[in-house]
Amino acid sequence: MNLIHDVWIPVRRRSGAREKIAPWEVTDKYADDPILELAAVRPDFNGALIQFLIGLLQTTCAPQGDSDWRKWLNNPPPPVKLKEKFESVALAFNLDGDGPRFMQDLTIESEEKKTTVEVDNLLIDAPGENALMGNTDFFVKRKPNKLLCQNCAAHAVLTLQLNSPEGGRGHLTGLRGGGPVSTIVMGNNLWATSWINVLNMSSFCSLACSEKENTADKFPWMTATRAGDKSITTSQDINPAQIYWSLPKRIRLIFKQGKVQCGLCGDGCDNFIAQYYLKTYGVKYKNIAHPLTPTYLKDNDLSSVHQREAVGYKFWSGYIFDCLDKDRNPAKVISVAMNRGISRDFRLWVYGYDMKKNKPKGWYEGVMPIISIEDSQKRKSFSGYVVMLILAADTVSSSLSKAVAKALNAGVFDIVRQRFWQETEAEFYRQLAILRDDVMRGGDGLSARQAWRGYLSGKAEDIFNDMSQADMIELVNAKRVAKAFNELKKYVRYGERLKTEILGLPK
């Protein structure tokens, strides 16, 4: 099976039809019935597959400048043109065979010290005994999948190498650490989403310093693995293409013949995988920025951001703006999209695992708007006001959760905060649109900031009354509830800190 030539990517068209395509068919029937989205059996597979398409386009079709990029955005190339481009790397995309295999170790079969592992362990949330007891099998319920078809195995290998959780000594995390957050700028269909996230050649080459053009420097499985027990691979050692094609895990699938049903997608197949070889110490990456993931500095080392709670507007400014914190930067594709001068808004697809070593605590996924402002100075002013709105919501959320906890004499902080963020999200984006229009006219966003303060105050009081059971006064400690409510009201409705220090409103 070759991942360039063969059909293996599940998609949904505008008509609702579902089918599998080869990657070069992403623009097939673009005018009449375009492909809208990926349609894999698991959301983490969809997250990996969009990175596959972006990475393939980036590796083989990187535009020289914005004018070249716009040509394909507005007039996508026909499938035959993409097939011609992708053919240049097809030898690196064999899933099986005796030689190099896609994202699999080249030499592991001939080595003595290796482990044979059941194939369901490729799935990050594969339920072992502890997972079944702890109910942490998010996408694979109650029973492991003992057999995988080639398509699902390809999805699983790709997903594992991109997210690469810890697994004990020698089982390395990925280029972005274990379970990184990915931020994808979304278009109106699958082609637009893929192409919008492709960088110009100069921007992409700035992510890594090696100018080697040999295939192994782009696709590390084409030669013996650069084992990471002692050697560290940095941006100085790789061609930038390897950022999309990293190899932190040393694995190799064991193929068998026979008519079976895939334990994941349910399709029948003649060539299946029940086990794979595993060996410690794949490539050990460090200090490499991935264009789809926000980064921050920690002890002068570059680290990738990870999603630790539900995706929401609390994180909006940190994922989109590059002028807020000198030690933290949004994904490069975000800043590039904001500066390409496209006068329309986009959406941002955010997703990732919350990992605790090799155990997934949760999968978080969401979509938020990207509000486009071409003028860089006005964008900077807008982003500053947005930070005020989010900080105001954060402080009110904290005050509300403390007040409810005092009223009930119980620790309910997380429940209250989660409800507050969810119920205020729609109004936040409504105020954002008003704020953007005001800033574009040269205003200071005062009306939006005032309206936001009033809204937060009212919402906090409503949630408090509901969650403290203030309407059922005979069932609760009335004195304690009244005291907690008065403290909340004193801060959110009359407090000077929220009004002047955080929201910058006049006294």
C-alpha positions in Angstrom: 0.0 0.0 0.0 1.3 3.4 -0.9 -0.2 6.5 0.8 0.3 8.7 -2.2 -1.2 6.4 -4.9 -3.9 4.5 -2.9 -7.3 5.6 -1.5 -7.3 5.6 2.3 -8.4 9.1 3.5 -12.1 9.1 4.5 -14.0 12.3 3.6 -17.4 13.9 3.3 -18.5 15.9 0.2 -21.0 18.8 0.1 -23.7 16.4 -1.2 -23.3 14.3 2.0 -21.6 11.5 0.1 -18.8 9.7 2.1 -15.9 8.0 0.4 -12.2 7.4 0.6 -9.7 9.3 -1.5 -6.0 9.4 -2.3 -4.4 12.6 -1.1 -4.0 14.1 -4.6 -7.8 13.8 -5.0 -8.5 16.5 -2.4 -9.6 18.9 -5.3 -11.7 16.3 -7.1 -15.1 17.6 -8.3 -14.2 21.0 -6.7 -16.7 23.0 -8.7 -19.6 20.6 -8.5 -19.4 18.7 -5.2 -16.3 19.7 -3.3 -14.9 17.7 -0.3 -15.8 19.6 2.8 -14.2 17.7 5.6 -12.4 14.6 6.9 -14.6 11.7 8.1 -12.4 9.3 10.0 -13.8 6.9 12.6 -12.0 8.9 15.4 -11.5 12.6 16.0 -7.8 12.2 16.7 -7.4 10.5 13.3 -9.1 13.6 11.7 -6.6 15.8 13.5 -3.7 13.8 12.2 -5.0 13.5 8.7 -5.3 17.2 8.2 -1.7 17.6 9.3 -0.8 14.9 6.8 -2.4 16.9 3.9 -0.9 20.2 5.1 2.5 18.6 5.5 2.4 16.9 2.1 1.4 20.2 0.4 4.1 22.1 2.3 6.8 19.5 1.4 6.0 19.3 -2.3 4.1 22.5 -3.3 5.4 25.3 -1.0 4.7 28.7 -2.8 7.5 31.1 -3.4 5.3 34.1 -2.3 1.9 35.3 -1.4 0.9 35.8 -5.0 1.6 32.2 -5.9 -0.2 31.1 -2.7 -3.4 33.2 -3.6 -3.5 31.7 -7.1 -4.1 28.2 -5.7 -6.4 29.4 -3.0 -8.8 30.9 -5.5 -8.2 28.4 -8.3 -7.2 25.0 -6.9 -5.0 22.8 -9.0 -6.7 19.8 -10.6 -6.0 16.4 -9.1 -3.7 15.4 -11.9 -1.4 18.4 -11.1 -1.3 17.4 -7.4 -0.6 13.8 -8.3 2.4 15.0 -10.3 3.7 17.0 -7.4 3.2 14.3 -4.8 4.8 11.6 -7.0 8.2 13.2 -6.2 8.0 11.8 -2.6 6.0 8.6 -3.2 8.9 6.3 -2.4 8.8 7.5 1.2 5.1 6.7 1.6 4.9 3.0 1.4 3.0 1.6 4.3 4.3 -2.0 3.8 7.1 -3.8 1.9 10.7 -4.8 2.7 12.3 -1.4 2.5 11.5 2.0 4.1 8.0 2.4 5.4 6.0 5.5 6.2 6.7 6.6 9.8 8.2 3.2 10.7 11.7 2.2 11.7 13.9 0.8 8.9 16.1 -1.6 10.8 14.1 -2.9 13.8 13.1 -6.2 12.2 16.8 -7.3 12.0 17.6 -6.2 15.6 17.6 -8.7 18.5 16.3 -6.5 21.3 12.7 -5.6 20.3 9.3 -6.2 21.6 6.2 -7.5 19.8 3.1 -5.6 20.8 -0.6 -6.0 20.1 -1.7 -3.5 17.4 -4.4 -1.9 19.5 -1.6 -0.3 21.5 -1.1 2.1 18.6 -4.2 3.8 19.7 -3.3 6.5 22.3 -6.3 5.7 24.5 -6.2 1.9 24.0 -7.9 0.5 27.1 -5.7 -1.7 29.3 -6.9 -3.0 32.6 -6.4 0.3 34.4 -8.1 2.3 31.6 -11.2 0.1 31.8 -11.3 0.6 35.6 -10.7 4.3 35.3 -13.0 4.8 32.3 -10.3 6.6 30.3 -10.9 4.8 27.0 -12.4 7.8 25.1 -12.7 6.5 21.6 -12.3 2.7 22.1 -15.0 1.4 24.4 -14.7 -1.6 26.6 -12.8 -3.9 24.3 -9.5 -3.5 22.4 -9.3 -3.8 18.6 -7.1 -6.9 18.0 -7.0 -6.4 14.2 -6.7 -3.3 12.0 -7.0 -2.9 8.3 -4.3 -1.1 6.4 -6.2 2.2 6.3 -6.8 2.3 10.0 -3.3 1.2 10.7 -2.0 4.1 8.6 -4.2 6.5 10.5 -3.1 5.1 13.9 0.7 5.2 13.1 0.4 8.8 11.9 -1.6 9.8 15.0 0.8 8.1 17.4 3.9 9.7 15.9 2.4 13.2 15.8 1.1 13.0 19.4 3.7 10.5 20.8 3.0 10.3 24.5 5.5 9.1 27.1 5.7 5.4 27.7 8.5 4.9 30.2 12.2 5.1 29.9 13.3 5.3 26.2 9.8 5.8 24.8 10.2 9.4 23.7 7.6 12.1 23.3 7.2 13.7 19.9 8.7 16.8 18.3 6.1 18.9 20.2 6.0 16.8 23.4 3.3 14.4 24.3 -0.2 15.4 23.1 0.5 18.9 21.7 -2.4 21.3 20.9 -2.8 21.9 17.2 -4.4 25.1 15.8 -5.6 24.8 12.2 -7.0 27.8 10.2 -10.2 26.6 8.6 -11.5 27.4 5.1 -14.9 26.5 3.6 -13.8 23.1 2.4 -11.0 20.6 2.8 -8.8 22.0 0.1 -9.0 25.6 1.5 -8.3 24.3 5.0 -5.2 22.4 3.8 -3.8 25.2 1.6 -4.5 28.1 4.0 -2.1 26.5 6.5 0.8 26.1 3.9 3.6 28.7 4.4 5.6 30.5 1.8 9.0 28.9 1.2 11.0 31.5 3.1 8.7 31.3 6.2 8.8 27.5 6.2 12.6 27.3 5.8 13.1 29.7 8.7 11.8 26.9 11.0 14.9 24.7 10.5 18.5 25.4 9.4 19.6 22.3 7.5 19.7 22.9 3.8 20.2 19.3 2.9 17.9 18.0 0.2 18.4 14.3 0.6 15.3 12.3 1.2 16.3 10.9 4.6 16.7 14.4 6.0 13.1 15.1 5.2 11.7 11.6 6.0 13.8 10.0 8.8 12.5 6.5 8.2 14.4 6.4 4.9 17.6 5.5 6.8 18.6 4.0 10.1 16.9 5.9 12.9 19.0 8.7 14.6 18.5 7.1 18.0 17.8 9.6 20.8 19.3 7.9 23.9 22.2 10.4 23.7 22.0 12.3 20.5 19.5 15.2 20.4 18.0 16.4 17.1 17.4 20.2 16.9 16.3 22.6 14.1 20.0 22.7 13.1 20.0 19.0 12.1 16.9 18.7 9.9 15.3 19.9 6.7 12.2 21.8 7.7 10.0 19.2 6.0 10.9 16.8 8.8 8.8 18.9 11.2 5.8 17.3 9.6 7.3 13.8 9.3 8.9 13.2 12.7 9.8 9.8 14.0 9.9 9.7 17.9 8.7 6.1 18.1 10.6 3.1 16.7 7.8 0.9 15.4 7.2 -1.4 12.5 3.9 -3.0 11.5 3.6 -6.8 11.1 1.4 -7.5 8.1 -0.6 -10.8 7.6 -2.8 -12.1 4.9 -6.3 -13.4 5.3 -9.9 -12.2 5.1 -10.8 -10.4 8.3 -12.9 -7.5 9.5 -11.2 -4.5 10.9 -11.8 -4.1 14.6 -12.0 -0.3 14.3 -13.8 0.7 11.1 -15.6 -2.6 10.5 -14.5 -2.9 6.8 -13.4 -6.3 5.4 -9.8 -6.6 4.3 -7.3 -9.1 2.9 -4.2 -7.6 4.4 -4.3 -6.8 8.1 -2.2 -6.0 11.1 -2.5 -7.7 14.5 0.9 -6.8 16.0 3.9 -4.5 15.5 7.5 -4.4 16.6 8.5 -1.8 19.2 11.9 -0.6 20.3 13.0 2.3 22.6 14.7 5.5 21.6 13.4 7.0 18.4 14.5 10.5 17.3 14.8 12.9 20.3 13.7 16.3 19.2 14.3 19.6 21.1 13.8 23.3 20.5 11.9 23.0 17.2 8.9 25.1 16.5 6.0 23.4 14.7 4.0 25.8 12.4 0.6 24.5 13.7 1.3 24.7 17.4 1.7 27.8 19.7 5.0 27.8 21.7 6.5 29.4 24.8 9.9 29.7 26.4 10.6 27.7 29.5 14.1 28.0 31.0 15.3 29.4 27.6 14.1 26.2 25.9 11.3 26.3 23.3 8.2 24.3 24.4 4.9 23.6 22.7 1.5 24.5 24.3 -0.7 21.7 25.5 -4.5 21.9 26.0 -5.4 21.1 29.6 -9.1 22.0 29.7 -12.0 22.5 27.3 -11.4 24.7 24.3 -13.1 28.1 24.7 -12.7 31.9 24.4 -10.5 31.9 27.5 -7.7 30.9 25.2 -8.7 33.0 22.2 -6.2 35.8 22.4 -3.3 33.5 23.3 -3.9 31.3 20.2 -4.3 34.1 17.8 -2.3 37.3 18.7 1.5 37.6 18.7 1.8 40.8 20.5 0.7 39.9 24.0 3.6 38.0 25.7 7.2 38.1 24.5 7.8 34.5 25.8 4.7 33.0 24.1 3.8 33.0 20.4 0.8 31.6 18.5 1.3 29.0 15.8 3.1 30.5 12.8 0.3 29.7 10.4 -1.9 32.0 12.5 0.3 35.0 12.2 1.0 34.3 8.5 -2.8 34.1 7.8 -3.4 37.4 9.7 -0.7 39.1 7.6 -1.6 37.8 4.2 -4.1 40.6 3.6 -7.2 38.5 3.1 -10.1 40.7 4.1 -12.4 38.0 5.6 -12.7 36.2 8.9 -11.6 32.6 9.4 -12.3 29.9 12.0 -9.7 28.2 14.1 -9.9 24.5 14.8 -8.2 23.7 18.1 -7.6 20.2 19.4 -5.3 18.0 21.4 -4.9 15.4 24.1 -4.4 16.2 27.7 -1.7 13.7 28.6 -0.3 12.7 31.9 2.8 10.8 30.8 1.4 8.0 28.6 -2.2 8.2 29.9 -4.8 10.5 28.2 -6.8 12.5 30.7 -9.0 13.9 28.0 -9.4 14.9 24.4 -10.3 18.5 23.8 -11.6 20.0 20.5 -13.4 23.1 19.5 -13.7 25.8 16.8 -13.4 29.5 17.4 -13.5 32.5 15.1 -10.4 34.4 13.8 -11.3 38.1 13.4 -9.2 39.6 10.7 -7.8 43.2 10.9 -5.3 44.0 8.2 -3.9 47.2 9.8 -1.2 46.0 12.1 -1.5 49.0 14.5 -5.2 48.6 14.8 -4.8 44.9 15.3 -2.5 45.6 18.2 -5.0 47.9 19.8 -7.8 45.4 19.2 -5.8 42.6 20.8 -5.1 44.7 23.9 -8.8 45.3 24.4 -9.5 41.6 23.9 -7.1 40.8 26.6 -9.0 43.1 28.9 -12.3 41.3 28.2 -10.8 37.9 28.8 -9.0 39.0 32.0 -12.3 40.5 33.2 -14.1 37.2 32.6 -11.3 35.3 34.3 -11.5 37.4 37.5 -15.3 37.4 37.6 -15.2 33.6 37.1 -12.8 33.3 40.0 -14.9 35.5 42.3 -18.1 33.6 41.3 -16.7 30.2 42.0 -15.4 31.3 45.4 -18.8 32.8 46.3 -20.7 29.7 45.4 -18.2 27.5 47.3 -18.7 29.8 50.4 -22.5 29.7 50.0 -22.6 25.9 49.8 -19.6 25.3 52.1 -18.3 22.9 49.4 -15.6 22.8 46.8 -17.3 23.3 43.5 -14.8 25.6 41.8 -14.3 23.7 38.5 -18.0 23.2 37.9 -18.8 26.8 38.4 -16.0 28.1 36.3 -16.8 25.7 33.4 -20.5 26.8 33.4 -19.5 30.5 33.5 -17.1 30.2 30.6 -19.6 28.2 28.5 -22.6 30.5 29.2 -20.7 33.7 28.4 -19.0 32.6 25.2 -21.7 33.7 22.7 -21.8 37.2 24.2 -18.0 37.4 24.2 -17.9 36.9 20.4 -20.8 39.3 19.9 -18.9 42.0 21.8 -15.8 41.1 19.8 -17.5 42.0 16.6 -18.7 45.3 18.0 -15.2 46.0 19.4 -13.6 45.3 16.0 -15.9 47.7 14.2 -15.2 50.4 16.8 -11.4 50.0 16.5 -11.6 50.0 12.7 -13.3 53.4 13.0 -10.5 54.7 15.3 -12.4 54.2 18.5 -11.2 52.9 21.9 -13.7 50.1 22.4 -15.2 51.8 25.4 -18.8 50.9 24.7 -17.9 47.2 24.3 -15.9 47.2 27.5 -18.7 48.8 29.4 -21.3 46.4 28.0 -19.1 43.5 28.8 -18.7 44.5 32.5 -22.5 44.9 32.9 -23.1 41.5 31.2 -20.5 39.7 33.4 -22.0 41.1 36.5 -25.5 40.0 35.7 -24.4 36.6 34.5 -22.4 36.0 37.7 -25.3 36.9 39.9 -27.7 34.7 37.9 -25.4 31.7 38.1 -24.8 32.3 41.8 -28.6 32.4 42.5 -29.1 29.2 40.6 -26.2 27.2 42.0 -26.4 28.4 45.6 -30.1 27.5 45.6 -31.0 31.0 46.8 -34.5 30.5 45.5 -35.0 27.6 47.9 -34.0 29.6 50.9 -35.5 27.2 53.4 -33.1 24.4 52.3 -29.8 26.4 52.7 -28.0 28.5 55.2 -29.5 31.8 54.4 -27.0 33.9 56.3 -24.1 32.2 54.6 -25.7 32.6 51.1 -26.5 36.2 51.7 -23.0 37.0 52.9 -21.4 35.3 49.9 -23.7 37.0 47.4 -23.0 40.4 48.9 -19.3 39.8 48.6 -19.7 38.8 45.0 -21.9 41.8 44.1 -19.5 44.1 45.8 -16.7 43.0 43.5 -18.4 42.4 40.2 -20.9 45.3 40.2 -19.1 47.9 42.3 -15.5 46.9 42.5 -13.0 49.5 41.2 -10.4 46.8 40.3 -12.6 45.2 37.7 -13.8 48.5 36.4 -10.6 50.6 36.2 -7.6 48.3 36.5 -8.8 45.4 34.3 -11.2 47.0 31.9 -9.6 50.4 31.8 -13.0 52.2 32.3 -13.2 55.7 33.7 -13.9 56.1 37.4 
